[in-house]
């Protein structure tokens, strides 16, 4: 029995080793890598139209591609695959997307299905409202309509907040972040609950930014990271080494300033979001801890 068990363990180890090389071997064989990108994830990842995608996380992924090319000794064609909150995990799992470079929260549930690189952004979930709405916090949502994006967990996070106990409100869902913000713009929703950076980016690019504001208590603090398939240490090592190298050289701080504190294309809108203490800590001590480890940071 023990010998059979040892044989099985050895076989699984070999299988795991083979799987670990799958992505890098696949990239070398195909000559192409596919990055999962978002249409409207604030300045983390968004489209300029056509097949042009830009943003803080897109830039980090593109830097990782350069290092992947060095590792496999081959120039790669970079393809951009738009993903949504609903399909991003499945597209990573089935191999359609090699690196997902959007705004995905790293949490314990998702870690069962996919893997996350070290944290490169930390979100504070809040809500965007019209400046004239009179809404200042969770208590003001009684009887209101709250929007969020299909496939995200923001409304569940709101409902779990102790300040929302016995608070009756209606929820509606947009197909993506831009659609959810449109629900507020058009008056079909009173508030949009989502990651603060996404809200800030959408407001900055709206027709009249002064008409909106981000309000209320911080609902959760969530680590955001580049996502990839599980059991792929070769690829993970390159991505994490890329992040570490950018941090050591100061490039990641420069990149952050470019997207969060300076005019951004195509309109020149400025998000004006300083780096949070949580992200400073994550970059100083690299880790891929899930959102559950950050829960204690929110009172």
N, C-alpha and C positions, 0 to 999 in steps of 0.2 A: 504493500500500500504506500509506504513512504517513498519507495523508488518511483512508483507511478506518479506520485504527487510532484516529485522533483523533476521528472520528465515534463510534466504539464507546465510547471513553473518556468522551466527553461524554454519550452516552446512559446509560451506567452511572452517571455522576455525578447526572444528573437522576433516575434510578430510585432511587438511594440517598437523595437529598433527599426524594423522595416517601415512601419507606419511613420516613424519620426522623420524619415527621409522622404516621405511621399511628396510633400509640397515642394521642397527644393529640387527634387528630381523632376517633378512635374514641370516646374518653371524652366528648368534647364532643357527639358525635352521639347516643350512647347514654344519657348522663346518669348512668352508673354506672361504678364501678371495682371490680375484683375483687382482693382481697389473698389470696395463698396463705399459709395459716397451718398450724401443727402442733398436734396433739392433746396431745403430751407432750414438747416440746423444752425441758425445764427451765423457767427463767423467761425464756427468750428468746421463747417462743411456746407457749401452752398454752390448753386450754379450761376454762371454768368451768361447762360444760354448756350444752346447747341451741346457740344460735348466738353465744354470747358467748366471744370470744377475747381474751386479754390477754398482756402480756409486754413485755420491753425492746424487742425488734425490732418487735413489733406497734405499740407506741407511736411508734417512729420513723417507721414507714410511715404511720401516721395523721397525723402532723405533715406528712409529705411530701404527703399528699392535700390538706391545707389549702392548701399552696402551689401544687399543681396546679390547684385550684379558682380561685385568684387568677389563674393564668396563662391559663386558658381562659375566665375570666369566667362560671363556672357552678358551682352547687352540685351535688355528686355523691352518688349513693346508694352507700354503701360495702357491698360484699358480701364475705363471708369464705368462702373455699374451702379446706377441709381438704386438705392434700397429704401425701404420704409420701416417704420417701427414694427409693422406686422410681419415682414418677410426677412428682415436682416439676419436673424439667427439661423433660419432654415437655409438661406443662401450661403452662409458660411459653412454650415454643416455639410451641405451636399456638394461643396467644392466649386460652386459658381463664383464665389468671392474668396480671394486669398487673404486679404486684409480688409477689415471693415473700419473705415476712417471717418465715422460720423460723430454721434453724441450718445453713445450707449453706456448706460450705467452698469458698472461691474457689481453684481450682487450674487449672493450664495446660490440662488435658484438657477441663474444663468450659467454659473460656473459648472453646473452638472452637465451642461450641453456644449459649452464652448470654453475657450481659454481667453484670458485677458493679459495684455502686456502691462508693464508698470504704469501706474496712474500718471496721466499727463494733463488732466484738468479736474477740478473739483467744483461741483455745482452746489448752489443753494437754491432749493425749490421755493418759489414764491408765486405771486399772481400779478397779472397785468390787468388794469382796468382803465376805463375812460376817466380822465382827470375830473370830470364833472359828475361822476357816479356817486360820490359820497362814501364809497367803500374804502375803509382804512385797514380792515383786518378780517379775520375769520368770522367773528361774531356778526359782521355786517352782511354775510352771505345768506342769512335766513330768508327763505322765499325767493332766492335769486337763481339764475341759471349759470352754471359753471361749465366752461369748455375745457377740454383737454384733447390730446391726440390719441387716436386709436392705437393700441399696442403699447402704450406707456402706462406707468403706474402712479401718475401724479394725483388723480382723484382718489384712488385708494389710500394714498398717503395722507391726503387731506381728511378723509373720513376717519382715519385711525388717530388723528390728532385729538388730544384730550379737549382742546378748545372747540372741537366740532361735535362733541357729544350732544345728542338730541337736537342737532341743527338740521333742519329740513331744507334741502336745496335740490334742484334738478340738474342733472349732468347731460351734456351733449358732446359729441365727438367729431373732430375734424379728421379728414383722411391724412393730413400731414400738418406740420406746424403752421405753415402759411394759411391753410384752410381754417385751423383753429383760431388764429388771430383774426381772420376775416369775420368769424362769428361775433367777435367783440366789436369790430369795426362797424358791422352792419346792424348791430343792436340785437342780434339773436342770442347773445350771451352777455352776461354782466361782468364776467371775469374769466381769464384764461390762466389756469394753473400749470406751471411748467418750469423747467430749469431757468434760472435767472439770466444766464448769458444769452439763451435763445430769445427770451422775452426782450432783453435789451437790444439785441440785433434786429428783431422784428419792428420794434418801436422806432429805432434809428432809421430804418428804411421805409417807414410808413409815410403817407403823404403829409401828415401834420404831426410830427413827433410830440409836440407840446400838448396834444390832445390826450396823451396816455401817460400813465405812470405805473411803476412797480411798487406794490404796497404789501403790507401784512407781515405776519410772523414768518420766520424761516421754518418751512415744513420739514425739510430734511436736508442733510448734507451728503452728497453722493459723489463717489469717485467715477470719473469718466475715463475710458481707456480704449486703445485699439484692440479690436477683437479678431480672433483667428480660431482655427479648428483646435480641438483638444489633441493631446498626445503628439505634439509637434515641437519638441525641444530645440531642434535645429533652427527653425524659423523664429521661435520665441527668443532664442539667444541673440540673434541678429537684431531683432526689433528692440529688445531691451538695451543692447549695447549701443544702438543708435541713439536712444533716449539719453543714456548715460553720457555719451560723448557730447551730445548737444548741450546737456546741462553743464558739464565740466567746462566747455568752451565759452559758455554764455550765450550760445546761439539760440537756445530755447527761450531765454528772456527777451532777446531781440525779436524773436518770432512772436512772442506773446504781445509785446508792445506794438508790433506791426498790425496785428489783427484786433486787438482790444483797446488800443489807446491812440491810434492814428487813423486818418481817413482811409476808408476801404472802398474797393470797387463794387459796383460801377458808379455809384452816386457820390462817393466821398463821405458817406455817413460815418460818424465816430461813435462806437459803442461806449467808450469811456468807462471801462470796467477794470479797476486795478486788480493785480494778482492777489488772491485771497491768502490768508495765513495758512489755510489748509493745503493749498497747492504748494506754497513755499516749503512747507514741512514735507510734503510727499516727494518733491524734487530733491530735497536735502537728504532724505532717507528713502531711497527707492523701494517701492513695494506695490503689490497688486491686491491689497486687502479689499474685501468686498464692502458694500455699503453698510451692511450690518455692523461693521466695526466702527462706523462713523456715527451710529445712532446716538451714542452717549454724548455726542457733541451738541445735540439739539435739546434744549431744556423743555 
